Amino acid sequence: MKKYNSYHSSVKICYALGIQNHLLPDNFTSTIKPSTAHYWKNDNPHKYLGSEFSSSINNNIDDLQIIYNQKVEQLKKMFVTFCKVYITILNFIGQKEFKAIIKKNRNTIVNLIENITNDNKEKNLICKFLKITPHSFQTWKRYQNYHCEFSLINLCFKKVPQQISRNEIDVLKKFMNNKRFYHWSIASVWGLAFKQGKTSMARGTWYRYSKILGLSKKRNQYKKKRKRISTRANIPNEIWHMDVTYYKTIDNIQYYIYTIVDNFSRKIIAYDVSKKLSANIRLESLKRAIKNEFDISVGKSNIDLIVDGGSENNNHTIHEFIKNQQVQITKKIALKDVKFSNSIIEGTYRILKSKYFQDKPILSTSIHQEVDFYVNDYNNVRPHYEHKIYTPNEVFKTPSLKQIKPILEKSYKSRLQANQLNSCENNC
């Protein structure tokens, strides 16, 4: 019995497209019978499933033949080389940095693309290469008509009213250059400015313009790997966090700082500073917190107390006190009794050490006063990142302030209206 050869469908497609001589070696094509090759080229496509797509494929055959034509072989090699260089550069500097460079030179890029071609499909292809979305390209193109040298971002206030006003730029500079706030985060500085009605910009916009003006360099943010989200209380005094940290003064004396923090408001509700790591001192701060925050004459109250696994938090003294309290306290050890960490209280220590103590000569004779200043500033003056424009104590006393979104939206609309009514030097 005569054995027939079976050929891969890719080989048949090459013959159907007429590009077999460019892709397949001669020593292989010479083994294929002319009748078989003729059949592949002239086979009736309608007997196959999917034949309805053949017309769209045939429309592109000419393009494919041009690509593989010997006359454009050199151009093809040059294009492949360009693609390799492009990918290498993209991998070398990173996509994020590449996009930043393109955005920074957006006017030049827009002019270049507009001069190269009038075809929208070709423009979209170029934009794809340059990591520009079609929407961004159209926005950049539109912005070219709104140039205004009196704006920080060179855009007309009337045509692009979302940008911050000249007055707000001055406010931002004033707040960010105020030495009183050097140990605050940028978010807290914005929160105070917004709460005082000095600015209407959103927190992210404040960040962006601070960077443009070079005002954020002096605040190199401490960045730590983000942990899993912790638990969230619905009201004040529902969940507390208790922990101890240590700090060594410049005269080489180690102190322990005991704190209790309310989960909902982030308020430090009790604290102590001591040279000793002691269960009794830990107990005193817990007693003071309960006395200050709960009216035991009203009746039973419940609270979850999240602690770390240290002996100062987990001992017979603490357990006996909790057992005999009218306030029902459920003590839970982070990452043991519950899945989440005690990161909320750890955040207060990080702010204390990296912001307030970082550039100060903390002595054993001054550490108590410095901690007192920090707790008061943290609780009552410095807006907390979690609450945007409000301090922990404000949210603790008035929980409804947690709903800040309507206030931000109202302020944003006011800024749009003000910019739209602005008298523009270009007479737009």
C-alpha positions as CSV (number, residue, x, y, z in Angstrom):
1,M,0.0,0.0,0.0
2,K,1.3,3.4,-0.9
3,K,1.9,5.7,2.0
4,Y,0.8,9.4,1.7
5,N,2.5,12.3,3.4
6,S,0.5,14.5,5.8
7,Y,1.6,18.1,5.9
8,H,1.1,20.7,8.7
9,S,-1.6,23.3,8.1
10,S,1.0,26.1,8.4
11,V,2.6,24.8,5.3
12,K,-0.7,24.8,3.4
13,I,-1.3,28.4,4.6
14,C,2.1,29.5,3.2
15,Y,1.1,28.1,-0.2
16,A,-2.3,29.7,0.0
17,L,-0.7,33.1,0.7
18,G,2.0,32.6,-1.9
19,I,4.8,33.2,0.6
20,Q,6.2,29.7,0.7
21,N,9.4,30.7,-1.1
22,H,10.2,33.3,1.6
23,L,9.5,31.1,4.6
24,L,10.1,27.5,3.6
25,P,13.6,26.2,2.7
26,D,14.1,25.0,-0.9
27,N,15.2,21.5,0.1
28,F,11.7,21.1,1.7
29,T,9.5,22.7,-1.0
30,S,11.3,20.6,-3.7
31,T,9.9,17.4,-2.1
32,I,6.3,18.6,-2.4
33,K,4.6,17.4,-5.6
34,P,3.5,20.2,-8.0
35,S,0.0,18.7,-8.0
36,T,-0.2,18.9,-4.2
37,A,1.0,22.5,-4.2
38,H,-1.4,23.4,-6.9
39,Y,-4.3,21.9,-5.0
40,W,-3.4,23.9,-1.9
41,K,-3.4,27.1,-3.9
42,N,-6.6,26.4,-5.7
43,D,-8.7,24.4,-3.2
44,N,-12.3,25.5,-2.9
45,P,-12.5,27.3,0.6
46,H,-16.3,27.1,0.9
47,K,-16.2,23.5,1.9
48,Y,-14.4,24.3,5.1
49,L,-15.8,25.7,8.3
50,G,-14.9,29.4,8.7
51,S,-14.8,30.0,5.0
52,E,-16.9,33.2,5.6
53,F,-13.7,34.8,7.1
54,S,-11.7,34.1,4.0
55,S,-12.5,37.4,2.3
56,S,-11.1,39.4,5.2
57,I,-8.0,37.2,5.1
58,N,-7.6,37.7,1.4
59,N,-7.8,41.4,1.8
60,N,-4.6,41.3,3.8
61,I,-2.7,38.9,1.5
62,D,-1.3,41.8,-0.5
63,D,0.1,43.4,2.6
64,L,1.7,40.1,3.7
65,Q,3.1,39.6,0.2
66,I,4.6,43.1,0.3
67,I,6.1,42.4,3.7
68,Y,7.9,39.3,2.4
69,N,8.8,40.8,-1.0
70,Q,12.5,40.8,-1.6
71,K,12.4,44.5,-2.5
72,V,11.4,45.5,1.1
73,E,13.5,42.8,2.8
74,Q,15.9,45.5,4.0
75,L,13.1,47.7,5.3
76,K,11.7,44.7,7.1
77,K,15.0,44.0,8.8
78,M,15.3,47.6,9.8
79,F,11.9,47.6,11.3
80,V,12.6,44.4,13.3
81,T,15.8,46.0,14.5
82,F,13.9,49.1,15.5
83,C,11.4,47.0,17.5
84,K,14.3,45.2,19.3
85,V,15.9,48.5,20.2
86,Y,12.6,49.9,21.4
87,I,11.9,46.9,23.6
88,T,15.4,47.0,25.0
89,I,15.1,50.7,25.9
90,L,11.6,50.1,27.4
91,N,13.0,47.3,29.6
92,F,16.1,49.3,30.5
93,I,14.4,52.5,31.8
94,G,11.1,50.8,32.8
95,Q,7.6,51.5,31.5
96,K,6.8,53.9,34.3
97,E,9.8,56.1,33.6
98,F,9.2,55.8,29.9
99,K,5.6,57.0,30.3
100,A,6.8,59.9,32.5
101,I,9.3,61.0,29.8
102,I,6.6,60.9,27.1
103,K,4.1,62.8,29.3
104,K,6.7,65.5,30.1
105,N,7.3,66.1,26.4
106,R,3.7,65.7,25.4
107,N,3.5,68.8,23.2
108,T,6.5,67.7,21.2
109,I,5.1,64.2,20.9
110,V,1.7,65.5,19.7
111,N,3.2,67.7,17.0
112,L,5.4,64.8,15.8
113,I,2.5,62.4,15.5
114,E,0.4,65.1,13.8
115,N,3.1,65.8,11.3
116,I,3.8,62.1,10.5
117,T,0.3,61.0,9.5
118,N,-3.3,62.1,9.2
119,D,-4.7,58.6,9.4
120,N,-6.3,57.9,12.8
121,K,-5.4,54.2,12.7
122,E,-1.8,55.0,12.1
123,K,-1.9,57.5,15.0
124,N,-3.3,54.9,17.3
125,L,-0.6,52.5,16.3
126,I,2.1,55.1,17.1
127,C,0.4,55.9,20.4
128,K,0.4,52.2,21.3
129,F,4.1,52.1,20.7
130,L,4.7,55.1,22.9
131,K,2.4,53.8,25.6
132,I,-0.2,56.6,25.1
133,T,-3.9,55.8,25.3
134,P,-6.0,57.3,22.5
135,H,-7.9,59.3,25.1
136,S,-4.7,60.8,26.5
137,F,-3.5,61.7,23.0
138,Q,-6.8,63.6,22.3
139,T,-6.6,65.3,25.7
140,W,-3.0,66.4,25.0
141,K,-4.0,67.6,21.6
142,R,-6.9,69.6,23.0
143,Y,-4.7,71.1,25.7
144,Q,-2.4,72.6,23.1
145,N,-5.1,75.1,22.2
146,Y,-5.5,76.1,25.9
147,H,-1.9,77.2,26.5
148,C,-1.6,79.9,29.1
149,E,1.8,81.1,30.6
150,F,0.1,82.4,33.8
151,S,-0.9,78.9,34.9
152,L,1.6,76.6,36.7
153,I,0.7,73.8,34.3
154,N,0.4,76.2,31.3
155,L,-3.3,75.7,30.8
156,C,-6.1,78.2,30.6
157,F,-8.1,78.4,33.9
158,K,-11.4,78.9,32.1
159,K,-10.9,76.0,29.7
160,V,-9.4,73.6,32.3
161,P,-11.0,74.7,35.5
162,Q,-10.0,71.6,37.4
163,Q,-6.5,73.0,38.0
164,I,-5.6,74.9,41.2
165,S,-5.8,78.7,41.3
166,R,-3.0,81.1,41.6
167,N,-4.0,81.9,45.2
168,E,-4.0,78.2,46.1
169,I,-0.4,77.9,44.8
170,D,0.6,80.6,47.2
171,V,-1.3,78.9,50.0
172,L,0.4,75.5,49.2
173,K,3.9,77.2,49.3
174,K,3.1,78.9,52.6
175,F,2.0,75.8,54.3
176,M,4.6,73.5,52.9
177,N,7.4,75.9,53.8
178,N,6.2,76.5,57.3
179,K,8.8,75.1,59.7
180,R,6.1,74.3,62.2
181,F,4.9,71.5,60.0
182,Y,8.2,70.0,58.9
183,H,7.6,67.0,61.1
184,W,4.1,66.5,59.7
185,S,3.4,64.4,56.6
186,I,2.3,66.1,53.4
187,A,-1.2,64.6,53.9
188,S,-1.5,66.2,57.3
189,V,-0.3,69.6,56.0
190,W,-3.0,69.4,53.3
191,G,-5.6,68.4,55.8
192,L,-5.0,71.4,58.0
193,A,-5.0,73.8,55.0
194,F,-8.3,72.3,53.7
195,K,-10.0,72.3,57.1
196,Q,-9.1,76.0,57.5
197,G,-10.7,76.8,54.2
198,K,-7.4,77.9,52.6
199,T,-7.5,75.4,49.7
200,S,-10.1,73.4,47.8
201,M,-7.8,70.9,46.1
202,A,-7.9,67.2,46.8
203,R,-5.1,65.5,48.7
204,G,-3.7,63.8,45.6
205,T,-3.6,67.2,43.8
206,W,-1.7,68.7,46.8
207,Y,0.8,65.9,46.4
208,R,1.2,66.4,42.7
209,Y,1.6,70.2,42.8
210,S,4.0,69.9,45.8
211,K,6.2,67.7,43.6
212,I,6.0,70.0,40.6
213,L,7.1,72.9,42.9
214,G,9.8,70.9,44.4
215,L,8.3,71.2,47.9
216,S,8.1,67.5,48.7
217,K,11.8,66.6,48.6
218,K,12.4,67.7,52.2
219,R,9.8,65.2,53.3
220,N,11.2,61.9,52.2
221,Q,8.5,59.6,53.3
222,Y,9.3,56.5,55.4
223,K,8.0,53.6,53.4
224,K,7.5,50.2,54.9
225,K,6.0,47.1,53.2
226,R,2.3,47.4,53.6
227,K,0.8,44.8,55.9
228,R,-2.6,43.2,55.6
229,I,-5.4,45.5,56.5
230,S,-6.2,45.5,60.2
231,T,-9.6,45.4,61.9
232,R,-11.9,48.4,61.7
233,A,-14.2,49.7,64.5
234,N,-17.6,51.3,63.8
235,I,-17.6,53.6,66.8
236,P,-15.1,55.0,69.3
237,N,-14.1,52.8,72.2
238,E,-15.2,49.6,70.5
239,I,-11.6,48.4,69.8
240,W,-8.4,49.5,71.5
241,H,-4.8,48.7,70.7
242,M,-2.2,48.5,73.4
243,D,1.6,48.2,73.0
244,V,5.0,49.4,74.2
245,T,8.0,50.7,72.3
246,Y,11.4,51.8,73.4
247,Y,13.6,54.8,72.6
248,K,17.2,55.5,73.6
249,T,18.1,59.2,74.3
250,I,21.3,60.7,73.1
251,D,22.7,60.5,76.6
252,N,22.3,56.7,76.3
253,I,19.3,56.1,78.6
254,Q,16.6,53.7,77.3
255,Y,13.0,54.6,77.9
256,Y,9.8,52.7,77.3
257,I,6.7,54.4,75.9
258,Y,3.4,52.8,76.8
259,T,0.3,53.8,74.7
260,I,-3.3,52.8,74.2
261,V,-4.9,53.9,70.9
262,D,-8.6,53.9,69.8
263,N,-9.1,52.0,66.6
264,F,-11.9,54.1,65.2
265,S,-10.4,57.6,65.7
266,R,-6.7,56.7,66.0
267,K,-6.6,58.8,69.2
268,I,-4.0,58.1,71.8
269,I,-6.2,57.8,74.9
270,A,-3.5,56.9,77.5
271,Y,0.3,56.9,77.6
272,D,3.2,56.6,80.0
273,V,7.0,57.1,79.7
274,S,9.3,55.1,82.0
275,K,12.7,53.6,82.3
276,K,11.2,50.3,83.3
277,L,9.3,47.7,81.2
278,S,6.7,46.8,83.8
279,A,3.3,45.1,84.0
280,N,2.3,47.6,86.8
281,I,3.0,50.6,84.6
282,R,1.1,48.9,81.8
283,L,-1.8,48.3,84.2
284,E,-1.8,52.0,85.3
285,S,-2.2,53.3,81.7
286,L,-5.1,50.8,81.1
287,K,-6.8,51.8,84.3
288,R,-6.6,55.5,83.4
289,A,-8.0,54.8,79.9
290,I,-11.0,53.0,81.3
291,K,-11.6,55.6,83.9
292,N,-11.5,58.4,81.4
293,E,-13.5,56.8,78.6
294,F,-16.2,54.7,80.4
295,D,-18.9,55.7,82.9
296,I,-19.2,52.4,84.7
297,S,-22.3,53.7,86.6
298,V,-24.2,53.5,83.3
299,G,-23.8,49.7,83.0
300,K,-21.9,47.1,81.1
301,S,-19.6,48.1,78.3
302,N,-17.7,45.9,75.9
303,I,-14.3,46.5,74.3
304,D,-11.8,44.4,72.3
305,L,-8.2,45.0,73.4
306,I,-5.6,44.1,70.7
307,V,-2.1,43.5,72.1
308,D,1.2,42.1,71.0
309,G,2.7,38.9,72.5
310,G,5.0,40.7,75.0
311,S,5.0,39.8,78.7
312,E,4.1,43.4,79.7
313,N,0.7,42.9,78.0
314,N,0.2,39.3,78.9
315,N,0.6,38.5,82.6
316,H,-1.3,37.6,85.7
317,T,-1.6,41.3,86.8
318,I,-3.3,42.3,83.6
319,H,-5.5,39.2,83.4
320,E,-6.8,39.6,87.0
321,F,-7.6,43.3,86.4
322,I,-9.5,42.5,83.2
323,K,-11.4,39.7,84.9
324,N,-12.7,41.9,87.7
325,Q,-13.7,44.9,85.6
326,Q,-17.4,45.9,85.1
327,V,-16.2,46.9,81.6
328,Q,-16.1,43.6,79.7
329,I,-12.6,43.5,78.0
330,T,-11.8,40.8,75.5
331,K,-8.0,40.7,75.1
332,K,-6.7,39.3,71.8
333,I,-3.1,38.8,70.8
334,A,-2.3,40.0,67.3
335,L,-1.4,37.3,64.7
336,K,-2.3,34.7,67.2
337,D,-5.9,35.1,68.4
338,V,-6.7,37.2,65.3
339,K,-5.2,37.1,61.8
340,F,-4.2,40.8,61.6
341,S,-1.3,42.6,63.1
342,N,-1.2,45.5,65.7
343,S,-0.1,47.9,62.9
344,I,-2.4,50.7,63.9
345,I,-0.6,51.4,67.2
346,E,2.8,50.7,65.5
347,G,2.0,53.6,63.2
348,T,1.8,56.1,66.0
349,Y,5.3,55.0,67.1
350,R,6.7,55.3,63.6
351,I,5.4,58.9,63.4
352,L,6.9,59.7,66.8
353,K,10.3,58.4,66.0
354,S,10.7,59.2,62.3
355,K,9.0,62.6,62.3
356,Y,9.1,64.2,65.7
357,F,12.3,62.7,67.2
358,Q,14.2,62.5,63.9
359,D,16.0,65.8,63.9
360,K,15.8,66.7,67.7
361,P,18.4,66.0,70.4
362,I,16.1,64.0,72.7
363,L,17.7,63.9,76.2
364,S,16.6,62.0,79.3
365,T,15.7,65.5,80.8
366,S,13.4,66.4,77.9
367,I,11.9,63.1,76.6
368,H,8.7,63.5,78.8
369,Q,8.0,67.0,77.5
370,E,8.7,65.8,73.9
371,V,6.3,62.9,74.2
372,D,3.7,65.2,75.8
373,F,4.1,67.6,72.8
374,Y,3.8,64.8,70.3
375,V,0.6,63.3,71.9
376,N,-1.1,66.7,72.0
377,D,0.0,67.6,68.5
378,Y,-1.0,64.2,67.2
379,N,-4.4,64.1,68.9
380,N,-5.5,67.7,68.6
381,V,-3.6,69.7,65.9
382,R,-2.3,67.4,63.2
383,P,-4.9,66.0,60.8
384,H,-4.7,62.3,60.5
385,Y,-4.2,60.6,57.1
386,E,-7.1,58.3,57.8
387,H,-9.5,61.2,58.5
388,K,-8.0,63.5,55.7
389,I,-8.7,66.9,57.3
390,Y,-9.7,66.1,60.9
391,T,-7.6,65.2,63.9
392,P,-8.1,62.0,65.9
393,N,-9.7,63.9,68.8
394,E,-12.2,65.6,66.5
395,V,-13.3,62.2,65.0
396,F,-13.3,60.7,68.5
397,K,-15.7,63.4,69.8
398,T,-17.8,63.6,66.6
399,P,-17.8,60.3,64.7
400,S,-19.9,61.7,61.9
401,L,-16.9,63.6,60.7
402,K,-15.6,60.3,59.3
403,Q,-17.9,61.0,56.3
404,I,-15.7,63.5,54.6
405,K,-16.6,62.8,50.9
406,P,-19.5,65.3,50.6
407,I,-17.3,68.1,52.0
408,L,-14.6,67.4,49.5
409,E,-17.0,67.2,46.6
410,K,-18.6,70.6,47.6
411,S,-15.2,72.2,47.7
412,Y,-14.2,70.8,44.3
413,K,-17.4,72.2,42.7
414,S,-16.7,75.6,44.2
415,R,-13.2,75.6,42.7
416,L,-14.5,74.7,39.3
417,Q,-17.0,77.6,39.4
418,A,-14.3,80.1,40.6
419,N,-11.9,79.1,37.8
420,Q,-14.6,79.3,35.1
421,L,-15.4,82.9,36.2
422,N,-11.7,83.7,36.3
423,S,-10.6,86.7,34.2
424,C,-8.1,85.1,31.8
425,E,-5.2,87.2,30.3
426,N,-5.7,85.4,27.0
427,N,-9.4,86.6,26.8
428,C,-10.6,83.1,26.2
